[in-house]
Amino acid sequence: MKNLLLTTTFAMALSVPAFAAGTHGDGHGDDKAAEQAAMMIGMPGDQAGVTRTIEVTMRETDDGEMLFEPRSLDIAKGETVRFDVVNKGALEHEFVIDTMMGNAEHKKAMAEMEMEHDDPNSVRLDTGAAGEVIWTFTNAGTFEFACLIPGHYESGMHGPISVGEQMAQADVEYTTGTIKKVDAKAGKVTIIHGPLVKLDMPAMTMVFRADAAMIDSMSEGQEIEFVADRVEGKLTVTEIK
Ligand SMILES: [Cu+2]
């Protein structure tokens, strides 16, 4: 915990100059409003200060829906989050975090003319591509992640970001475990683990889902610290270190 606090403080110290220099004249919308919005959701983070990594998938469904997984984000005030974003869809998509008002303004501007974001609060990805956004959430409140490519927001590509006042202990609590078996083909991993406080489960051996990148980094017999959650009703390893 002490370590985490130190890291966060260090990251904040590092991020301040970058933020101060981060005024961007992107030539659309009201720059002043955009800047205020950026300050409301927080500021660009630094890799060294990352306290949590969240995997975000963008894709379309067979019935024409476009979506992000997860569909909502819960973050504690002060956290520096690295969003590992993957476009598993057939179309180009983007991941933008802002206030709902900021997103609405950008969406309107994008509907009026062809443009691409390249701000630190967004990443735009071709089909099959992966990218990241590192962000420090300095303010509590409700914000939004969205894809502002015309028509995509309306097709479902948006979700709420709740930034809580308190450090969400249960959300960042890692459980220790030993990997018993890795089934890369099925995307499953068997872990002999300690108590999973958030899921209200005692220590035992269980099978979890994990994404391909995570599975790749796992080997049988490996000692890990991990976070598990229910994703679409299935127990899934969401973070590992
Ligand atoms: Cu999209």
Residues whose N, C-alpha, C, O or C-beta is under 5 A from the ligand:
A	BS01	CU	E92 H93 E94 C147 I149 H152 M157
